[in-house]
Amino acid sequence: MASGIIGTILGGVLTGGAGPALGAGIGAAIPSIAEIARVIVDRTIPDPQKKAEAQAEIEQALATREAAVAAAIQAQNEQQNAINLAEAQGNDRFSSRWRPTLGWACVAAFVYQFLAAPLVTWLGAILGVALGIAFPAPPTIVVSDFMPVLIGMLGLGAMRTYERTTGVPGAVPAPQTARR
């Protein structure tokens, strides 16, 4: 089990989240602690009875450790679920409005890149000719940097709209009370 956990962690770190897929392979490549302990006991304890006792102690310690790790993971998952539930039920504008805010940031970047920057460049050229001064061009935004974010948000928005229109349970929001 320890090599599987280590493999999953390493796989997630090395592949950016594909840990479960590669974790089994990495875990299989790493010898387990129990196997290493058995080899050490086999090579250091010649008496068969003491060897069996030592291996039983090692197995008991590893089983206790694995149970503690599983309990810690379960407790961590329960705490994260409680946090997720509290955030989902909250009325915090920061956490509930992140998608629209990100959308407006993408809109602002598009407006700047395709409207404001060309107009500023054009006006700067006209003023530069009239005044005899060379104005520097405004900085540009690399559109390819934020397009995956915008396309992903649009895709998620379309999926959410589809869920709401088809009546997927939990997708239709509760009726809102009138604000004054």
Beta strands, then each sheet from edge to edge (+ up, - down):
end
